[in-house]
Amino acid sequence: MSVKYSTLLLSISALLAAGAARADDPVTPAIPGVAAGGVVLELIKDGFNGTEGPIGYSDGSLLFTETNANKIVRIGPDDQVSTFLENSNGANGLALTPDGKIIAVQTKDTQVGTVYPVKEKTVLAKDYQGVKFQRPNDLVRAGNGGIYFTDSGTRPTKENPNPEPSHPGVFYISPTGELKQLANDIERPNGIQLSKDEKTLYVANTQGEHILAYDIAADGSLANRRNFSKLEGWQKGEDGTWSSGADGLALDDEGRLFVASNAGVEVLSAKGEALGTIPVPKKPQNLAFAGINKSTLYVVGRGAAYKVPLLTKGISSRPK
């Protein structure tokens, strides 16, 4: 059997396994160890009022925040969609504790704290040196209980063309509850993630060309800011400004970084090498591995939720 014919059969098999595909359905490129070529990215549901903060939950489902609807949504392993939590205080990014509590950065009354179980709600941080957070965006919980989170600041919109001056930042809540600001020189910090060994912190700068990386010290502080990888999503928008659209970040069990950007889902090696990009019909905002064996990548953005089976899997001890 020729190599070309064998490759064709593999692509056809992948399409059949994913179900009947239309000609315009987005499919994965072949990324060694990550994605089989020709696998369809499946739409689960469209029309959500905000799509952010996905995490893989303990029962194999996916949770994500319908931020503008002020709730957390559950997508079951059978793709059934239901409301997991009402009145989430505009929860955006989510994290899980070992005992099953859900921590969220919250955008209505801006703060970081536990939102589930409801009877155990707590506030971990509400302001920095007396100044309230502006737009808490995403967070990641370290194995020692420390929490890194981003505040993306303010930006002009049609509804609010002249917002208050922006003061974005990256913050850290230590295991003992001490709040520190670790960075204030990123234009629009967004997604945030830890390397598998938790020695490196990755930060997505929506307005920047690169994913940023920092070394993490024993006390949780950061050093050695550097450009980890240039993003394919670096594009000029309709308004004439340049942006990568870098948003949510997820990590697989091999330490590869998955980035939601203007280009789709960009896959980077642990060394920052560009491995390939999975196209998404609507601009992705965030993503997470979920499912019983965490080999399904869920992608949410612009009101839609998608999933795609991959060759790789997420880290079993992490929610994304």
N, C-alpha and C positions, 0 to 999 in steps of 0.2 A: 504493500500500500504506500503511495507517495505521501510525502510530508504535507503537501498542499491539500490532498484529499482528506488526510487524517485531521488536519486543522479545520477543514470545512465541516466534517462530521461532529467534531467537538463543539463548534459554534452552534450547529443545528440542535444538538442535544441540550445545550445550555438554554436555548430559546424554548424548546419544548418543556423543559423542567420548570421554567419560569411562567409557563402558560402562553396562550396565544398572544402574539405581539402585533401591533400595528406598525406600519412602515415608519411612522413618526415617533414611536416610543423611544425614549432614551435607553441606551444599552451601555454596559461597561466596556471599556477597552481592556485588552489583556494586560494585566499588571502582575508580573511573576510573584507568586506567593500571596497575592492580595485579591485579585479578581480574575475570573475566567472571562474571556472575551465574549461579548454578545449576550450577557445576562441582562434581562430587562429590569429597570428600576420601576417598581410597582407603586402606583398611587393608591394609598389607603383611603384618604378622604381629603377633600378640599373645602374651603369656606370657613375655616376657623378664624376667630377674631384675635389674631396674634398667635405666633408659634415660636416658642423659645424653650430653653432650659431642659432638653430631654435627658433622661437617665434611665438605665436599665434597672427595673425593680426586682425584688427578691423572688417574686412568683413567675418570673419570665416575661412579664409585661413591660411596656414602656410607659413612663410618665413624662409629660411635658407641660409647660405652662401656656395656657391661653391667656396671655398677660392682659390684654385689653378687656377680656370678659371676666377677669378677676377670679380665675379658677385654675385648678390643675386637672388635666385630662389623662385618662388611662387608655392605652391601646393594648388589648389582650393578645395573647399568642395566636388567637383565632381572628385577629384584626377587628374585633368588636370594640367600638369606641364608647366610653362612658365617662361620667364626671367622677373624679377621685376626691376632689376637695373644692368646696365653694368658699368664697370670701377669703382669697389667698393674699390679700393686701397687695395685689399687683405683683405676685411672685414672678421672678424672671429666671435666673440661673438656680439650679437645685444641686444639693449634695445630700448624701446619706451618711448616717452614723452607724457604727457596728450594731447598735441596739434597735435600729429601724426608724430612728427619727429623721425627719426631712428638714434640712436647713435651706433657707432661700434668701437671696438678695431680693428686696421688696421695693417696689417703685411708687406705691401710692403714699403711704406714710414711710418715707425712705429710711430703710434700716436693713440690718442683717440679723436673722434669728430663726428659731425653730417655728415651723408652721404646722407640723404634724408629728404626733397626735395633737388634736386641737386643745385638749385639756392640759397639754404640757408646753404650750407656746412660751418662748422666752426671747428676749432681745439681747443679742450679743454685742451689737454696735449700732449706734443711732447717729453719731456725728463724730467729726474729728476736730479736736481742740475747739469745741463749741460751734463749729460750722457744719450744718447738716449736709449729708450726702445729696448729690444732685440726681444721678441716674445710676444707681447700683445695677451692674449688668450681669456679671458672671462670677462664679466661684469654684474653687476646688479645695477639698479637704485632704490634708496630709495624713499619713498613718499615725502620727503622734497626736492628732486632734487639732493641729493648727489649721487655720483657714486663710487662704489667699483669695482676695476678690478685687474686682475692678469697679471703678466708677467712671463712666464714659463722659461725664460732664454734660454741658448743654450745647445745643446747636440750633441755628435758625430753622424754623419750619413755616409752612403756610399759615398754620394756626397761631404760631408765636414767632414772628419774624425778628423780634428783638429780645431774646432771652437774657437772663442775668449772665454776667461774665462766667465763662466756663473754668472750672478748676478740677480737671480729671486727675485720676490717680490710681495707683495700685497699692492695696492695703493688706495688712496681715494681722489676724487675731491669733495670739499665741495660745498654746494649750491652757495657760493660766488666765486667759481673758484679756491680756494686754493688747491694745490696739496701736499699730505703728503704720505710718505711711512709708512705703518702700520706694515709690517712684512718683514723680509729678511732672515728668518731661516727655510723656507720650501724648500725641495729639488726641487720640481717641482710643484708649485701651478698651478692649472688648473681651473676647474669649480668653480663657486662662486655663493652663493645664500643667501638670507635673510629669517629668520623665518617669520611666518605670522605676528607676532607683531613687527617685525623689531628690536628686542632686541638682537638677536643672528645672527652672521655671520657664515655661513658654507663655508669651503674651501676644495676642493678635492685636495689631494696630490697624483699625479700619481705614484710616487715612494714609497709612504708610505702605511702602513697597515690599516690606519684609516682615516675616514672623520674627519676633525678638526672643532672645534667650538670655537667661541670667544664671549665674552660679548661686547656689543656696548655701549659706553658712549655717553653722550648728544652731545659732539663735534664731534662724528663720529669715535673716536679713539677706539682701541681694548684693551681688557684685558682678563685675565683668559683663556689662551689657554688650550685646553683640547682635548682628544680623544673622539669624539662623538660616533663613532660606528666602530667596526672592520668589514672589508669588506670580503665577501666570495671570491671576485676576487683576493685576495692576493695569487699570484701563482709564481712559478719559470718558467721563460721563456726559450726559446730555447738557448739563449745566456748565460744562467746560472745565470742571475740576477733576483731578486725578485721584483715584482711590483703588485699593485692592479689594475693598469690601470684606476684608478678613473679619470673621465673626467667631462662631463656636469652634472648639477644638476637641478632638477625641484621640485616644491612644489605643493601639492594638497590643497584643501580647508580645510582639517582637519589637516594641518600642517605636513603631512607625507612627507618625503624626498625621491625622486627618483634619483638614482645614476647610471650613465653609468659606467660600470666597465668590467674587464676581464670576469666576470661571466655572464654578461647580464645587465638587469635593476634590480638593487637591491632596494627593498622598505624598508624604515626604518620608525619607528614610531617617533613621536615628541620627544620621550625620548631616541631615538637611538637604539631601539630594532629592530632586524632583523625580518621582517614579511614574506619575500619570495622573490624569484628572477624570473623575467620574461625572458625566454631564447630568444636570438636574433641570427640569423644565422651568421651574421658578427659582429665583436666586435663593440658595440655601442660607439659613440663619444659624442653625445649630444641628448637632448630630450626636449620636450615641450608639454604642453596641448594646444589644439586648437580645432577648430570647433565652431559651433554656440553656443552650451552650454558648450564647453570646457570639454567634457567628453571623448574625443579621445586623446590618448597619441601617439604622433609622435616620432619616434626614427630614428636618422640618424647615419651613420658610414660606413667607408671604401667604400664610393661611393654608398651606398644604402640608400633608405628611406622607412620606414615601418610605419604602423599605427595599433593600436589595441583599440577597445572600452573598456572602464573600467566602473566599478560601481561608482567610485569616479569621481570628476571633478577638474579642476584647479581653481585657485583664479580668480574671474571675473575681478578684477582690475589690474591683472598682465598679462604680455605677455607670461609667462611660469611657 
